[in-house]
Amino acid sequence: MPAAIPYPGLEHYLSRLYGTAQAGTRVWKDADGRATGRYFNSTLTSAFQPIRRLDGNEVIGYEGFARSHSGSDQGLCLWKLLDHAANDDESVELDRLCRMLHAINFFRQPESEGGDLYLSVHARLLAAVDGNHGTAFSRILKVLDLPQERILLQLPVIVEHQGWLANYVADNYRRNGFRIGVNAVDSLEALKLLDHVRPEVVKVDTRQTLHDGPALRLLDRCAARNVRVIFKRVEHADTLDTLRRLAAVSGLPIYAQGFLWDLPSSSLPGPSQAAGKPMPPAPIPRAAA
């Protein structure tokens, strides 16, 4: 017998969803209980990738990704294809649909207890929404009785001329009760964003070379401000070696995310899986992350 969902609003909402797509319905659930949604002629659902602390390999959160619906749990990443076919209003609709699906599919699973949910904000949303960013999503979370304090919204990589806009959007989200994360292409950019946006989380892309000097300055400055640093897209053992060296030199906790440990999956890992040891890297298409 499945465990009861500790969120009455979410349980009530799921009980009212159709088991298959119906004419005029936007969201329904599949045979496994996953919430799925329609956008154009595509059926979308959620996949989640763990974020881990290196020492002890503890899972501290999950990032949600949109995937095409697949019974094999290996759906395609259709975001770029769908977004390129959409105008601004349709892109906003896609972004909001995906965030709603991710929140439902995350919190309906007992394994989500204790972890945070990281959700991306699409770049086109920064300018396409006039103001009050986060109001609609906050309202949905209240209706579903979901814990907003466990959701962190990640701003996209910000080009220089969008700096003022990112700060404006971040302040909007904060006023609506959300924590903010930023994505950076390297540690030097992350240091700039730390002062400009004042995030709670900074995510650094490891596909660029990780230079010890900037990375250590970032770790020290973030530790002083109680900001979490997450190194994302960790795919190779040499990147892991670099992160372990940074942890040893700085004496600070290191958080990481990537294919070296986990493929995005619709099901959250149980405690024994979540605590598993790092696996050798596999040749996975970059589009999946």
C-alpha positions as CSV (number, residue, x, y, z in Angstrom):
1,M,0.0,0.0,0.0
2,P,1.5,3.4,-1.0
3,A,2.5,5.7,1.8
4,A,0.1,8.6,2.5
5,I,1.2,11.9,1.1
6,P,1.8,14.4,4.0
7,Y,0.4,17.3,1.9
8,P,-3.5,17.3,2.0
9,G,-3.8,19.7,-0.9
10,L,-1.5,17.7,-3.1
11,E,-3.2,14.4,-2.2
12,H,-6.6,15.9,-3.0
13,Y,-5.4,17.3,-6.3
14,L,-3.8,13.9,-7.4
15,S,-7.0,12.1,-6.4
16,R,-8.9,14.3,-8.9
17,L,-6.6,13.8,-11.9
18,Y,-7.6,11.5,-14.7
19,G,-5.6,8.4,-15.2
20,T,-5.2,9.2,-19.0
21,A,-5.2,12.3,-21.1
22,Q,-8.7,13.7,-21.7
23,A,-9.9,16.3,-24.1
24,G,-9.3,19.7,-22.7
25,T,-7.1,18.5,-19.8
26,R,-3.7,20.0,-19.2
27,V,-2.4,17.7,-16.5
28,W,-3.1,14.0,-15.8
29,K,-1.3,11.1,-14.2
30,D,0.2,8.0,-15.8
31,A,0.0,4.4,-14.7
32,D,2.9,4.9,-12.3
33,G,1.2,8.0,-10.7
34,R,3.5,10.5,-12.3
35,A,1.9,13.9,-13.2
36,T,2.2,14.5,-16.9
37,G,1.3,17.6,-18.9
38,R,0.5,18.6,-22.5
39,Y,2.4,21.3,-24.3
40,F,1.7,21.7,-28.0
41,N,1.6,18.0,-29.2
42,S,4.1,16.8,-26.6
43,T,3.5,15.0,-23.3
44,L,6.0,16.1,-20.6
45,T,6.9,14.8,-17.2
46,S,9.7,15.2,-14.6
47,A,13.1,13.8,-14.0
48,F,15.3,14.5,-11.0
49,Q,19.1,14.5,-10.5
50,P,20.5,14.4,-7.0
51,I,22.9,17.1,-5.7
52,R,25.5,15.5,-3.4
53,R,27.9,16.5,-0.7
54,L,31.2,14.9,-1.5
55,D,32.3,13.9,2.0
56,G,29.9,11.1,2.8
57,N,28.1,11.4,-0.5
58,E,24.9,12.7,1.2
59,V,22.1,13.8,-1.1
60,I,21.0,17.3,-0.1
61,G,18.6,18.1,-2.9
62,Y,17.4,17.4,-6.4
63,E,17.2,19.4,-9.6
64,G,14.1,19.0,-11.7
65,F,14.3,18.6,-15.5
66,A,11.5,18.4,-18.1
67,R,11.4,15.2,-20.1
68,S,9.1,13.7,-22.8
69,H,6.9,11.0,-21.2
70,S,8.4,7.5,-21.6
71,G,7.6,4.2,-20.0
72,S,11.3,3.4,-19.8
73,D,12.1,6.5,-17.7
74,Q,14.5,7.7,-20.4
75,G,12.4,10.4,-22.0
76,L,14.0,13.0,-24.3
77,C,15.0,16.5,-23.4
78,L,12.7,18.5,-25.6
79,W,13.0,21.9,-23.9
80,K,15.1,23.7,-26.5
81,L,12.9,22.3,-29.4
82,L,9.7,23.3,-27.7
83,D,11.0,26.7,-26.6
84,H,12.2,27.6,-30.1
85,A,8.8,26.9,-31.5
86,A,7.1,29.2,-28.9
87,N,6.6,32.9,-28.6
88,D,7.2,34.7,-25.3
89,D,3.7,34.0,-23.8
90,E,3.9,30.3,-24.8
91,S,7.4,30.1,-23.3
92,V,6.2,31.5,-20.0
93,E,3.4,28.9,-20.1
94,L,5.9,26.1,-20.7
95,D,8.1,27.2,-17.8
96,R,5.2,27.4,-15.4
97,L,3.8,24.0,-16.5
98,C,7.2,22.4,-15.9
99,R,7.6,23.9,-12.5
100,M,4.2,22.7,-11.5
101,L,4.9,19.2,-12.7
102,H,8.2,19.1,-10.9
103,A,6.7,20.2,-7.6
104,I,3.9,17.6,-7.8
105,N,6.2,14.8,-8.9
106,F,8.8,15.6,-6.3
107,F,6.7,16.0,-3.2
108,R,4.4,13.1,-4.0
109,Q,7.4,10.8,-3.3
110,P,8.2,9.9,0.3
111,E,11.9,9.9,-0.6
112,S,11.7,13.7,-1.1
113,E,11.5,14.2,2.7
114,G,14.4,16.3,3.9
115,G,15.7,17.3,0.5
116,D,15.3,20.6,-1.4
117,L,13.9,21.0,-4.9
118,Y,16.0,23.1,-7.4
119,L,14.0,24.5,-10.3
120,S,15.3,26.5,-13.2
121,V,13.8,29.8,-14.4
122,H,14.0,30.1,-18.1
123,A,16.0,33.1,-19.6
124,R,13.0,34.3,-21.6
125,L,11.0,34.7,-18.4
126,L,13.3,37.4,-17.1
127,A,11.9,39.9,-19.6
128,A,8.6,38.3,-20.7
129,V,7.0,38.7,-17.2
130,D,6.4,42.4,-16.4
131,G,6.6,42.0,-12.6
132,N,5.6,40.0,-9.5
133,H,7.8,37.0,-10.6
134,G,6.9,34.0,-8.5
135,T,3.3,35.1,-7.6
136,A,1.6,32.5,-9.8
137,F,3.9,29.6,-8.6
138,S,3.6,30.6,-5.0
139,R,-0.2,30.6,-5.3
140,I,-0.1,27.0,-6.7
141,L,2.2,25.8,-3.9
142,K,-0.2,27.2,-1.3
143,V,-3.2,25.5,-2.9
144,L,-1.3,22.2,-2.9
145,D,-0.1,22.7,0.7
146,L,3.5,22.3,-0.5
147,P,6.5,23.6,1.5
148,Q,7.7,26.6,-0.5
149,E,10.8,27.0,1.8
150,R,12.1,23.8,0.3
151,I,12.1,25.1,-3.2
152,L,15.0,27.1,-4.7
153,L,14.6,28.9,-8.0
154,Q,17.7,29.0,-10.2
155,L,18.3,32.0,-12.5
156,P,19.9,31.2,-15.8
157,V,23.4,32.2,-16.9
158,I,23.2,36.0,-17.1
159,V,24.8,38.0,-19.8
160,E,26.3,41.3,-18.8
161,H,23.6,43.6,-20.2
162,Q,21.0,41.6,-18.3
163,G,22.5,42.2,-14.9
164,W,20.0,44.8,-13.7
165,L,17.1,42.6,-14.9
166,A,18.4,39.5,-13.0
167,N,18.6,41.6,-9.8
168,Y,15.1,42.9,-10.3
169,V,13.7,39.4,-10.9
170,A,15.6,38.0,-7.9
171,D,14.1,40.7,-5.7
172,N,10.6,39.8,-7.0
173,Y,11.1,36.2,-6.2
174,R,12.4,37.0,-2.7
175,R,9.4,39.1,-2.0
176,N,7.2,36.1,-2.9
177,G,9.1,33.9,-0.4
178,F,11.5,32.0,-2.7
179,R,15.2,31.4,-2.2
180,I,17.4,32.2,-5.2
181,G,20.3,30.4,-7.0
182,V,22.4,31.6,-9.9
183,N,24.3,29.7,-12.6
184,A,27.8,30.7,-13.6
185,V,30.1,29.5,-16.3
186,D,33.1,29.7,-14.0
187,S,34.3,30.7,-10.6
188,L,35.2,34.3,-11.6
189,E,31.7,34.9,-13.0
190,A,30.2,33.4,-9.8
191,L,32.2,35.9,-7.7
192,K,30.7,38.8,-9.6
193,L,27.1,37.3,-9.2
194,L,27.6,36.8,-5.5
195,D,27.9,40.5,-5.0
196,H,25.3,41.6,-7.6
197,V,22.4,39.1,-7.0
198,R,23.1,38.0,-3.4
199,P,21.9,34.4,-4.0
200,E,21.5,31.6,-1.5
201,V,23.2,29.2,-3.9
202,V,25.8,29.5,-6.6
203,K,26.2,26.8,-9.2
204,V,29.4,26.6,-11.2
205,D,29.7,24.7,-14.5
206,T,32.7,22.3,-14.4
207,R,33.0,22.0,-18.2
208,Q,35.3,25.0,-17.9
209,T,38.7,24.4,-16.3
210,L,38.5,24.8,-12.5
211,H,41.4,27.1,-11.5
212,D,42.2,26.7,-7.8
213,G,42.7,30.4,-7.0
214,P,39.2,31.7,-8.1
215,A,37.5,28.5,-6.9
216,L,39.0,28.8,-3.4
217,R,38.2,32.5,-3.2
218,L,34.6,31.7,-4.2
219,L,34.4,28.9,-1.5
220,D,35.8,31.2,1.2
221,R,33.6,34.2,0.3
222,C,30.5,32.0,0.1
223,A,31.2,30.3,3.4
224,A,31.5,33.8,5.0
225,R,28.0,34.6,3.6
226,N,26.4,31.2,4.3
227,V,26.0,30.7,0.5
228,R,26.1,27.1,-0.8
229,V,28.4,26.4,-3.8
230,I,27.4,23.5,-6.1
231,F,29.7,22.3,-8.9
232,K,27.5,21.0,-11.7
233,R,27.9,18.8,-14.8
234,V,30.6,16.7,-13.1
235,E,31.1,13.9,-15.6
236,H,34.7,12.8,-15.3
237,A,37.0,11.4,-12.6
238,D,39.6,14.1,-13.1
239,T,37.0,16.7,-12.2
240,L,36.2,14.8,-9.1
241,D,39.8,14.8,-8.2
242,T,40.0,18.6,-8.6
243,L,36.9,19.0,-6.3
244,R,38.4,16.8,-3.7
245,R,41.6,18.8,-3.8
246,L,39.6,22.0,-3.4
247,A,37.8,20.5,-0.4
248,A,41.1,19.4,1.2
249,V,42.8,22.8,0.7
250,S,39.8,24.9,1.8
251,G,38.5,22.7,4.6
252,L,35.0,23.5,3.4
253,P,32.2,21.2,2.2
254,I,31.9,20.7,-1.5
255,Y,28.6,20.0,-3.2
256,A,28.4,18.5,-6.7
257,Q,25.9,17.2,-9.3
258,G,26.5,15.2,-12.5
259,F,26.5,12.1,-14.5
260,L,29.5,10.7,-12.6
261,W,26.9,9.7,-10.0
262,D,23.4,10.0,-11.3
263,L,21.3,10.1,-14.5
264,P,18.1,12.1,-14.1
265,S,15.2,9.8,-13.2
266,S,11.5,10.2,-12.5
267,S,11.9,8.2,-9.2
268,L,13.9,9.6,-6.3
269,P,16.5,7.1,-5.0
270,G,15.9,5.4,-1.6
271,P,18.3,5.9,1.3
272,S,20.6,3.0,0.2
273,Q,20.8,4.2,-3.4
274,A,21.3,7.8,-2.4
275,A,24.3,6.9,-0.3
276,G,26.0,4.8,-3.0
277,K,29.6,5.4,-4.0
278,P,30.5,7.3,-7.1
279,M,30.2,5.3,-10.3
280,P,32.6,5.5,-13.3
281,P,31.6,8.1,-15.8
282,A,29.5,7.0,-18.8
283,P,29.3,8.6,-22.3
284,I,26.0,10.4,-21.8
285,P,24.7,13.1,-24.2
286,R,25.2,16.5,-22.7
287,A,21.7,17.6,-23.7
288,A,20.3,15.5,-20.9
289,A,21.6,17.9,-18.3
